Amino acid sequence: MTTAAASAAPAVRLRPVVAVLAAAGLVGILSQALLIPLLGDLPARLDVGGEAASWAMTVCLVAAAVATPVSGRLADIVGRKRVLVCCLVATTLGSVLCASGGSYPLLLAGRALQGASSAVIPLGISALAEIAVGVGLQRGAALISATMGIGTAGGVAFSGLVAAVADWTVVFWVAAGLGLLVTAAVVVVLPSHAPADRASDRASRRAGFDGIGCVLLSVGLTAALLAVTNGGRWGWAGAPTIGCAAGGLLVLAGWWRWERRTTDPLVDLDSATEPRMALVQSASVLAGVAMFTHVLVLPVLLQHPVDGSAAGVLVAGLCLVPAGVAMMLAAPLGSWLVERRGARWALAAGLVCSSTGYAASAATASWPAAVVAASVVIGVGIGLSFATLPFLVVRLTAPAAVGAANGLNTLMRMIGASVSSAVIGALLAVQAGSAAGYALAYGWGAVAAAVGALLAARLPKDL
């Protein structure tokens, strides 16, 4: 951020802006997570098979993986507020389609539109970086980033609560209403012309949009994620899985080569592969694993315990709330650690905390109450790590490219979540309801978070 930007930043009241951007991120991620506790009932409600119902989650994930990096680059070119509003409108329209009529095609279309919500958090951080510097940016970005974990846990709990007392479509009508409110708030509160570095801003907006790179990335990510998310149903050695994985990797290799040669790349690979940034992005993948493992395993464990009475969907969803609250409360602590110890130690501390919580969960898988208590430790760790990652990305990125860089970072977390979903699904399918199965699932989270902490500790001391 330039001196000019720093001098202009105090003219903008940051607290309302941060509050609105955090609310936008929370509503966006909550919209994606609403369907998780409803998946078991969809086949009967929509008269479709179980595999068809699961596509309602897959299509949202694939759309999110494509929308996140593309919207980040578009925001750098045409303006971050404009693209943020477009993503919120798409998310709100998606919620309306999901709620209107219980039709399977409408549900799929709505879930695809809701995939745009994944771009809301990186766009919000990028917009904040235009008007804030120093501690204000650090604390605001920490809170906005933490909504990714809070929204996931809160969305599952909220959906289970509403579905227990009303028709399942009510969940999406509520999401649509919240989407309208937060979109209006962004339009009113977020400055239209942020006091950013004007020279870099003009240079970015003169750049062209990499349409070929967009198509290649979309096709490659879609094929690769289809292999990851559907391997359990198709068979990991089956022709569809291998074909999608191989085809996706080949297309992504072509995309990488194209991005190296084009003058206006969708993603600045030189910056993305710089050693410090490469460590941050690798740690982001593992932080995504740490976040989603908890969300996937805890409800299954509570509904299918090793021994004792099983909990219902409502109780299982509500048991995610303590970890969500812990994530929210840990975000300011992450900012405090960055100020006093540096970002690398804040990130490492968060991942160590998550690893410790997962290890405790693995050791106490036969006692659901102990696992719920350990989930609070996991939530604190996720809140710390998610609060620190955007600060590192902004610190290592030129102002004109911060939108694309934050989008890529969010994509890395989503890839981690997708890999975790595939691994957890495979583990629990083989040993569902057994202490060994739950211990292996939580052990996977513990190892992933521990490796992420080691990567964070390798970052330079000046970060």
Secondary structure, 3 states (H helix, E strand, C coil): CCHHHHHHHHHCCHHHHHHHHHHHHHHHHHHHHCCHHHHHHHHHHHCCCHHHHHHHHHHHHHHHHHHHHHHHHHHHHHCHHHHHHHHHHHHHHHHHHHHCCCCHHHHHHHHHHHHHHHHHHHHHHHHHHHHCCHHHHHHHHHHHHHHHHHHHHHHHHHHHHHHHHCCCHHHHHHHHHHHHHHHHHHHHHCCCCCCCCHHHHHHHHHCCCCHHHHHHHHHHHHHHHHHHHHHHHHCCCCHHHHHHHHHHHHHHHHHHHHHHHCCCCCCCHHHHCCHHHHHHHHHHHHHHHHHHHHHHHHHHHHHCCCCCCCCCHHHHHHCCHHHHHHHHHHHHHHHHHHHHHCHHHHHHHHHHHHHHHHHHHHHCCCCHHHHHHHHHHHHHHHHHHHHHHHHHHHHCCCHHHHHHHHHHHHHHHHHHHHHHHHHHHHHHHHHCCCHHHHHHHHHHHHHHHHHHHHHHHCCCCCC
